[in-house]
Each structure stands twice: as C-alpha cells, then as structure tokens.
Amino acid sequence: MTNEMLAQYANYALASAALLVTVAMLGYALYLAQAVPVRERAEADAKVPATVGGPADDAAVTPAVAAGPAETPVRARKAAGIAGSLTWLAAGLLLLSAALRGVAVERFPLGNLFEFSVAGGFFALATFSVASTRRDLRWLGVFVTGFVTLLLMVASTAWYVEADEVVPSLQSYWLPIHVTVATLSVGVFAVGAIVSGLYLLSDREVGGERFWRKLPPPQSLERFSYSLHIIGFPLWSFTLIAGAIWAREAWGAYWTWDPKEVWTFVIWTVYAAYLHARATKNTSRRTANWIAVAGFACIIINYTVVNFYFIGMHSYAQ
C-alpha cells in the first residue's frame, strides 16, 4: 500500500469521524430536548411518599406525583445511548486518521495546525467519553460534540494541508512528547471552557428556566469545570517546560521571545490566575470562571491568529 493511499484512507477516516460526531450531536440534542429537568426529577422523587397505605396517605399525593417519579422518555435515553457509542467510535476514527497519516509520511502526525486540530478533536471527545464513564454527562454531549464538529469542519477546509515531511527542527523525539501533551491539555481545557461557559450562562437562564433545570445546579457545573482545569494546568505547565528544553536543542536557547513561546506563557499565566482566583475566598466563582474562559480564548488566538499573522520560528505550524 502506497503512502498516497494511506493518506487518502486517513482522510476517509476523518470524514467518517466528522459524520459520526455530527450524528452524535443530533442524538444528544434530542436527548436534551426531551429530558426531564434533573432538578424537577429530584423534586418529584422527593415527593413520592413511602407506601404506608390508607386513604389519608393517598389523598396527600398529587395526581402528577402519584404516577411515580418524573422519567426521561425512553426514546430520549436511547438517543443519548446511541450518541455515546457514536462519540466513542468517532474518537477512535480520529485516532485512526492520525495514525494512518503518520504512517503515510513516516513521522509523528502533529506537524501542522490541521493535524493538531484532528488530535485536539480526538482528545476533547476522549476527555468527555472517559468522564462519562464516571458520571452522567449526557447533558454535556451536545455542547462537546458541537464544538468538535465545528473544529473538524474548519480543519478540513481552511487548515487542510497535504501529508508531507516537516522542517528539520521538528524532526526530533520531542515532537511526540511536547506536542502530544500540548494537544491533550487543549482537549481538556476545551471541555472545561464549555462547562465554565455553561456555568456563567446558568444564572442568566438564556433560553428559559426549564432548559437550565435540565442541567446540574450551577455549583455542580463550577466544581466539574474546576476538576477539568486542575488536570489541564499541569499538562500545560509540562508543555511550557518541554518546549523550552526542545528550543534549547533546536535553536540553541531556552527562550527567544518567539510569538508562540510568549503566547504559551500567556496562556499558562491566565490559567494560573484562574486557579489562584478559584482558591481565593474574596474572589467570586463567576470572576474565576471568566478568567478560565479567557484562558481558552488565548489558546484559540495562539493556534489561529499567532500561527497565521505572527512571523516567528513556529511559522511552519501553519
């Protein structure tokens, strides 16, 4: 099998993953549209009395509650189950696409923005899917798959480049170490930013109160966001340190004030500020989460604006 065929199969796997994650997004949207609000369900469960018997007990039960606790329709739960399976499969196809592209060019497939985006989409889906095995995150599925769908659309059109070799400075064992950890941290930060955004919007109740009652309480959203960021921050710290070591080997200096290096440090500083604000009693949770969202905005700037409009040693990342 030729390298050209492998690269083409990589594109087929990417297109299949994009299709599956889009269908998964629709499945999660159906679930969220028909789901019984979790807080409403909890209230209904609390109102169901113990079976004591007697007319007095029966009279105390309202007709809506007497039928039992509020239940999400079976069709909605099946849609979420199918969407979850498709999300796992889409993540696997993204990994397969990256692997086939790497074999086609005989290098690690993280040499440009297109390949980074495919890997970032994989890690975002993987973060969500793995977290879903430990808690019920069906309410989050439509937001994560929607983000990944948009990312893959942009990557496949505006950022696509043919499979090819990389510049000599990237031909190092640091490429799979430094860039893989960076991509993993971005995937974790992406899910964390989505949850932070939902937390910030929850008080506004955009779209109506009933919609927001389908999501966990704001306090739960905030704690989940923090748990994701507390994982992503050490990974980004390693990215910064490993990048400096690699720069010393490739360019002869740990720090050259390259735009990419500067923005990597800016991102680290913003997320450090978030963790500091989160641990400070006098700082509100909303302020801390605004900082977290700003951190992910800096990541987007780093991998789009800086890549295309700032000339530096990392310009090959286009």
C-alpha positions in Angstrom: 0.0 0.0 0.0 1.5 3.3 -1.1 1.8 6.4 1.1 -0.6 8.3 -1.0 -3.3 5.6 -0.4 -2.6 5.7 3.3 -3.0 9.5 3.3 -6.3 9.1 1.4 -7.6 6.5 3.9 -6.7 8.9 6.7 -8.9 11.5 5.0 -11.7 8.9 4.7 -11.4 8.1 8.4 -11.5 11.8 9.2 -14.6 12.3 7.1 -16.3 9.3 8.7 -15.5 10.7 12.2 -16.9 14.1 11.3 -20.1 12.4 10.1 -20.4 10.3 13.2 -19.8 13.1 15.6 -22.4 15.2 13.8 -25.0 12.4 14.2 -23.9 12.1 17.9 -24.6 15.8 18.3 -28.1 15.4 17.0 -28.7 12.4 19.3 -27.5 14.4 22.3 -29.7 17.4 21.2 -32.7 15.0 21.0 -32.0 13.8 24.5 -31.6 17.3 25.9 -34.8 18.5 24.2 -36.9 15.7 25.7 -35.0 15.2 29.0 -36.9 15.8 32.2 -35.1 18.5 34.2 -32.8 16.9 36.7 -33.9 19.3 39.4 -37.6 18.7 38.6 -37.0 14.9 38.7 -35.3 15.2 42.1 -38.2 17.2 43.4 -40.7 14.6 42.1 -38.6 11.8 43.7 -38.7 13.6 47.0 -42.5 14.0 46.8 -43.2 10.3 46.3 -44.3 9.1 49.7 -43.4 5.8 51.3 -46.1 3.1 50.8 -48.0 3.2 54.1 -51.5 2.6 52.9 -54.7 4.2 53.9 -56.9 6.9 52.3 -55.1 9.8 54.1 -51.8 8.9 52.6 -53.3 8.5 49.1 -55.0 11.9 49.3 -51.7 13.6 50.1 -50.3 12.6 46.8 -51.0 14.9 43.8 -52.1 13.2 40.6 -48.8 14.1 38.8 -46.7 12.6 41.6 -48.9 9.6 42.2 -47.9 8.1 38.9 -44.3 7.9 40.2 -41.0 9.9 39.8 -40.5 12.0 36.7 -38.9 9.9 34.0 -37.0 10.9 30.8 -38.7 9.3 27.8 -37.2 6.0 26.6 -36.7 7.5 23.2 -34.5 10.3 24.6 -32.5 7.8 26.7 -31.9 5.6 23.7 -30.8 8.6 21.6 -28.3 9.5 24.2 -27.0 5.9 24.4 -26.6 5.8 20.6 -24.9 9.2 20.7 -22.5 8.0 23.4 -21.5 5.0 21.3 -21.0 7.1 18.2 -18.9 9.5 20.2 -16.6 6.7 21.2 -16.5 5.4 17.6 -15.8 8.9 16.2 -12.9 9.3 18.7 -11.5 6.0 17.5 -11.7 7.1 13.9 -9.9 10.3 14.6 -7.1 8.4 16.2 -7.1 6.0 13.2 -6.9 9.0 10.9 -4.0 10.5 12.7 -2.2 7.1 12.8 -2.7 6.5 9.1 -1.4 10.0 8.2 1.6 9.4 10.4 2.4 6.1 8.7 1.9 7.8 5.3 4.5 10.5 6.0 6.7 8.3 8.3 6.6 10.8 11.1 4.5 11.7 14.2 1.3 13.3 12.8 1.4 16.6 14.7 3.5 18.8 12.4 0.9 21.5 11.4 -2.3 23.1 12.5 -4.5 20.7 10.6 -3.0 17.6 12.3 -3.1 19.4 15.7 -6.8 20.1 15.2 -7.6 16.5 14.4 -5.7 15.4 17.5 -7.3 18.1 19.6 -10.8 16.9 18.5 -9.8 13.4 19.5 -8.7 14.4 23.0 -11.8 16.5 23.5 -14.0 13.6 22.7 -11.8 11.2 24.7 -12.0 13.6 27.7 -15.7 13.7 27.5 -16.2 10.0 26.9 -13.9 8.9 29.7 -15.5 11.4 32.2 -18.9 10.0 31.1 -17.9 6.6 32.5 -17.7 8.1 36.0 -20.7 10.5 35.9 -23.9 11.2 33.9 -22.8 13.8 31.3 -25.5 13.3 28.7 -26.5 16.9 29.2 -23.0 18.0 28.1 -22.8 15.8 25.0 -24.4 18.2 22.5 -22.0 21.0 23.5 -18.8 19.0 23.3 -19.8 17.2 20.0 -20.9 20.5 18.6 -17.5 22.1 19.3 -15.7 19.1 17.8 -17.9 19.2 14.7 -17.1 22.8 14.1 -13.4 22.2 14.7 -13.3 19.4 12.2 -15.2 21.4 9.6 -12.7 24.3 9.9 -9.7 22.0 10.0 -10.8 20.0 6.9 -11.4 23.2 4.8 -9.4 26.3 5.9 -6.5 24.5 7.6 -6.1 21.4 5.5 -2.6 20.6 4.1 -1.4 17.6 2.2 0.6 15.0 4.1 4.2 15.8 3.8 7.5 15.9 5.6 8.2 18.5 8.3 11.1 21.0 8.6 14.3 19.7 10.2 13.7 21.4 13.5 10.6 19.3 14.1 12.4 16.1 13.3 13.1 15.3 17.0 11.9 12.9 19.7 10.5 16.0 21.4 7.7 16.2 18.8 5.6 13.3 20.1 6.3 14.4 23.7 5.8 18.1 23.7 3.1 18.4 21.1 1.1 15.4 22.3 0.9 16.8 25.8 0.0 20.2 24.5 -2.8 18.7 22.4 -4.1 16.7 25.4 -4.2 19.7 27.6 -6.1 21.7 24.9 -8.7 18.9 24.7 -9.2 19.0 28.5 -9.3 22.8 28.5 -11.8 22.8 25.7 -14.3 20.7 27.7 -13.5 22.8 30.8 -14.2 26.0 29.0 -17.6 24.7 27.7 -18.6 23.8 31.3 -17.4 27.2 32.6 -19.4 28.9 29.9 -22.5 27.0 30.9 -21.9 27.9 34.5 -21.6 31.6 33.5 -24.8 31.4 31.5 -26.8 29.5 34.0 -27.7 32.5 36.1 -28.9 34.3 33.0 -31.2 31.4 32.1 -30.8 32.1 28.4 -33.4 30.1 26.6 -35.7 29.7 29.6 -35.7 28.4 33.1 -36.8 24.9 32.1 -33.8 24.4 29.9 -31.3 25.2 32.7 -33.2 22.9 35.1 -32.1 20.1 32.8 -28.5 20.8 33.6 -26.9 20.2 37.0 -27.0 23.1 39.5 -24.5 25.9 39.0 -22.4 24.8 41.9 -22.0 21.3 40.3 -21.1 22.9 37.0 -18.5 25.1 38.6 -16.9 22.2 40.6 -16.8 20.0 37.4 -15.1 22.8 35.5 -12.5 23.2 38.2 -11.8 19.5 38.2 -11.0 19.6 34.5 -8.8 22.7 34.8 -6.9 21.2 37.7 -6.0 18.4 35.3 -5.2 20.6 32.3 -2.9 23.0 34.1 -0.1 20.6 35.0 -0.2 19.3 31.4 0.2 22.8 30.0 3.0 23.5 32.5 4.8 20.5 31.2 4.2 21.8 27.7 5.8 25.1 28.5 8.9 23.4 30.2 9.3 20.8 27.5 9.1 23.5 24.8 11.9 25.4 26.4 14.1 22.3 26.5 13.3 21.5 22.9 14.1 25.1 21.9 17.5 24.8 23.5 18.2 21.7 21.4 16.8 23.1 18.1 17.7 26.8 18.3 20.4 27.0 20.9 18.4 28.9 23.5 15.7 28.1 26.1 13.8 31.3 25.3 13.9 33.5 22.2 10.7 35.6 22.7 9.2 33.9 19.7 5.4 34.8 19.5 4.4 31.2 20.1 6.6 31.0 23.2 5.2 34.2 24.5 1.6 33.2 24.0 2.2 29.8 25.6 3.4 31.6 28.6 0.5 34.0 28.5 -1.9 31.0 28.5 -0.1 29.5 31.4 -0.3 32.8 33.3 -4.0 33.2 32.7 -4.8 29.6 33.9 -2.6 30.2 36.9 -4.6 33.3 37.6 -7.8 31.2 37.4 -6.5 28.7 39.9 -5.4 31.5 42.2 -8.8 33.2 41.9 -10.6 29.9 42.5 -8.6 29.4 45.7 -9.1 33.0 46.9 -12.1 33.5 49.2 -12.6 37.1 48.3 -12.9 36.3 44.5 -16.3 35.2 43.3 -16.7 31.9 41.3 -18.1 33.9 38.4 -14.9 36.0 38.2 -12.7 32.9 38.3 -14.7 31.2 35.5 -14.5 34.3 33.4 -10.7 34.0 33.7 -10.9 30.3 32.7 -12.9 31.2 29.6 -10.3 34.0 28.8 -7.6 31.3 29.1 -9.2 29.2 26.4 -9.7 32.3 24.2 -6.0 32.8 24.5 -5.5 29.2 23.3 -7.6 29.9 20.2 -5.6 33.1 19.5 -2.4 31.1 19.9 -3.3 28.5 17.4 -5.0 30.7 14.8 -4.0 34.4 14.9 -0.4 33.8 16.1 0.1 30.9 13.6 -1.0 32.9 10.6 -0.2 36.5 11.3 2.9 36.5 13.6 6.2 35.7 11.9 8.4 33.5 14.1 10.3 30.3 14.4 6.9 28.4 14.7 5.6 29.7 11.4 5.9 26.2 10.0 2.9 25.3 12.2 0.6 26.6 9.5 
